[in-house]
Amino acid sequence: MNTNQEIGRWMKTWLTDYVDECDEVNATALAEAACAHFNDYEAPPAYEIPEAYFEIAAELASAYEKKP
């Protein structure tokens, strides 16, 4: 798995692509896109997205949505 810093940097770069018309971030889609970018799925047969991706996306979404 990539480091949380690497994942966070990637997400920050692309975050605005996941903002909807209500100015809310689709954190799930952001996490999924980041995992796909890094091809960092859990081992077969599950191929799940690691929870860290969702946690980082939720933190970034929350910070973005609290901005003035």
Protein Blocks (a to p, Z undefined) as FASTA:
>chain_A
ZZfklmmmmmmmmmmmmccfkopacfklmmmmmmmmnopaccdfklpacfklmmmmmmmm
mmmmmpZZ
